[in-house]
């Protein structure tokens, strides 16, 4: 199994505090954005923005706190596979919600 | 030609077995030995199985007569819910991976232990905590939502112990995740020299596929139960339409895990059956690669079919058609396995020992279970069959006819390795036949009942359904006797059973090349694998077939 996980590559306490600060800013930003009605862009835009911020925060947690950035290809494969599975869950759930009451198969 | 003694020697050595290496309670409760942890799982899982069985007995007794006379309807709701919860979350899911997988996986790949022994012990403790919490909730008053916890009933209307049981299942899920993680790391990093991926026993491939499902699916149901709890406590609208939620979203999230969970239950069973059929046909398995990759295919496609539980839920018709098509697709890898097992038996030197009787039973019962799944996966026919006893029969044909039968095959097959003792082959065969007959008598009438329109989850039913229900209850009592017998003869085996040789079935797998029961380190010296899986000729280094024929009739070899 490939494993080039070296201690020297990590970002140290200041780096971790920096990532933590990004997460806090992300949380505040989520709250701040939620106070605006973004439906003038398109319906449900608030949800999309909140999800984008959440995914960004998640990426920082995985890359730095979970050390995926310095891990081998097998760990990267596992991480990507998890996202792929998440995408399956969203996509197949949405194929239900987006096809209700419209199109050839509507009811 | 090698002799029987040479075959028994292997890598075992003279070290004390894992059973005699410490006898205090502490030596068991703080052990990191995968074999001892497996034994503790065996005892715990068996307790849950028999508790679930008691609930099953109450269900069948209530349904002996058309009226709701033995149990009140509210009590009946709790009884079938608790039967489902105990059997699914605390027996079917952990049984084969946590007991047989834990015990055998390191032995089969030539490792000293699992890669993360402390995590292995932790997963047992988590299982206990989740189990005790669930039992506490059941004893306090129980839960009546059905094992699926469908909303909005579970969030809004039910006054039973939904939160406590949900918490128990939430905690128990982490046990499953950690076991799957441990297996994946072990298979990747702990294989003995020469044990390449395509020399792995198919039992190991099946557990690899199962572990993928465990770590990818289980977190979703944990989060779903958490969301349910959040809505129930804080009234944040997630699933309840009255406060802006969507009850069908619960079903999507729940079945995203719970359908793949069916494969968590059945895939390890398929691994057991691959071992038993090849070894008791004394023939290299037909289509090794196809069986190995069909396990992975089942794990992957199993994640794409959950919507077939929701055909009449309000899900869109387009989604129903897609899920129906994918359901037909997932039947293909299962069929590949059944064809290959059958082809393996063709012209094999079959011995009808107890494990093989169960394995042959599995073939027929799983076939019925699988084919009736296609009925239910057909988006038109299922409108008639949804929530009828047809579903109950199909599910039990797969889960009991499949997983439980495979588990029984496995526990009989590896019992001599686990305990160093033989059990009564006579009573083993009697038990296998009682289980087969009792099972069919219990569940086949339910197909007819369901097709005729008898709904599930009701304590009362019209009088015209009584005859078939009497058959079913009579079958359940036969099944109960069949399942109780192994407890008796296994207990007798531990106390007074004949000692088993290291390789009582005379087989080539690595687990049979160490002592019975194995030493704590599994192998005295690191095994080096130079042979392919399931080779019975001289190429595996042990001319087993010649030695077996020289040793006389096909009976287990005792020390």
Interface residues (C-beta under 8 A of the other chain):
Chain A: X1 X74 X81 X82 X85 X88 X89 X92 X93 X95 X96 X97 X99 X100 X101 X103 X104 X105 X106 X107
Chain B: X188 X189 X216 X220 X248 X249 X252 X253 X256 X303 X304 X306 X307 X315 X316 X317 X318 X319 X321 X322 X323
